[in-house]
Amino acid sequence: MATTQAQRKMIVFPSKNELSEAMAKYTANLSDKFCKEKGIFTVVLSGGDLIDWLCKLVQPPYLNSIDWSKWHVFWVDERVCSWDDPDSNYKLAIDGFLSKVPIPNKNIHAIDKHYAANGNAEHCAGLYEECLRNLVKEKIIPISPNTGYPQFDLQLLGMGPDGHMASLFPGHPQINVRDKWVTHITDSPKPPPRRITFTLPVINSASYNLMAVCDKEQGHAVAEIMKHNNMSLPSAHLSAQVETVWYLDQAATSML
Ligand SMILES: O=C1O[C@H](COP(=O)(O)O)[C@@H](O)[C@H](O)[C@H]1O
């Protein structure tokens, strides 16, 4: 079932399996489009359950048909910990997805290894922003003519039961930051406390934003956003330059 609100297109799938299949197809189609148009595909990952739902991308027909050499991979948020810590979104993506596809190492743009291990969130945010600014200079990432912030091709996002996206949490000031591309938090309500995150204007400057939400646990936040447009939930602010699409499984719509 597909419905469209002002800014949000919502598609409900019977189960995670169908959602994963659709997400792989959506990603593969955009990869083809952007690789043909500009020879580069910039993809931003989140952590959490999303990585599991990318499983279909590492299977035929996508595994062999996607031009992985053109991919550049980023993280919308990252936990400030060592790369091999079980909390690391980098580790999660490497283990569950990136180690299974031939993306050149130099195109995987992770949080700084040394400073992440040292736990300095502010410094890690500054360094990640510097990394993005260098890639803008190298013309890997364009600046959106509409917003003035970096414009990624596709972001694959997830939402926590409290309505957070990336590491923008309800009631925390990071959602209002506009003078940075990447900011930090040291008191995240979800552990671990120290994280870096893209700011909202960067998130909303992406061409395509796909928000994938499964499970009953998220049902209340889904209803607050879809039925009541409750803007106190960070995920309610999600938009994109071309398309914002919410992929939900049946369980996540239990309160709609
Ligand atoms: O902490 C985080 O949570 C969100 C949502 O994760 P999920 O496990 O509820 O799917 C995730 O999108 C974000 O990247 C991560 O750092």
The ligand as an SDF file (V2000), in Angstrom:
LIG
                    3D

 16 16  0  0  0  0  0  0  0  0999 V2000
   21.4750    4.7360   17.5610 O   0  0  0  0  0  0  0  0  0  0  0  0
   21.0350    4.6880   16.4340 C   0  0  0  0  0  0  0  0  0  0  0  0
   19.7120    4.4430   16.2540 O   0  0  0  0  0  0  0  0  0  0  0  0
   19.0450    4.6740   15.0110 C   0  0  0  0  0  0  0  0  0  0  0  0
   17.8450    3.7170   14.9800 C   0  0  0  0  0  0  0  0  0  0  0  0
   18.3280    2.4110   15.1850 O   0  0  0  0  0  0  0  0  0  0  0  0
   17.4160    1.1180   15.2700 P   0  0  0  0  0  0  0  0  0  0  0  0
   18.2910    0.0670   15.9040 O   0  0  0  0  0  0  0  0  0  0  0  0
   16.2220    1.4680   16.1100 O   0  0  0  0  0  0  0  0  0  0  0  0
   17.0690    0.7420   13.8760 O   0  0  0  0  0  0  0  0  0  0  0  0
   19.9790    4.5060   13.8270 C   0  0  0  0  0  0  0  0  0  0  0  0
   19.3300    4.8850   12.6560 O   0  0  0  0  0  0  0  0  0  0  0  0
   21.2380    5.3060   14.0750 C   0  0  0  0  0  0  0  0  0  0  0  0
   22.0890    5.2700   12.9680 O   0  0  0  0  0  0  0  0  0  0  0  0
   21.9350    4.7270   15.2720 C   0  0  0  0  0  0  0  0  0  0  0  0
   23.1610    5.3420   15.5610 O   0  0  0  0  0  0  0  0  0  0  0  0
  1  2  2  0
  2  3  1  0
  2 15  1  0
  3  4  1  0
  4  5  1  0
  4 11  1  0
  5  6  1  0
  6  7  1  0
  7  8  2  0
  7  9  1  0
  7 10  1  0
 11 12  1  0
 11 13  1  0
 13 14  1  0
 13 15  1  0
 15 16  1  0
M  END
$$$$
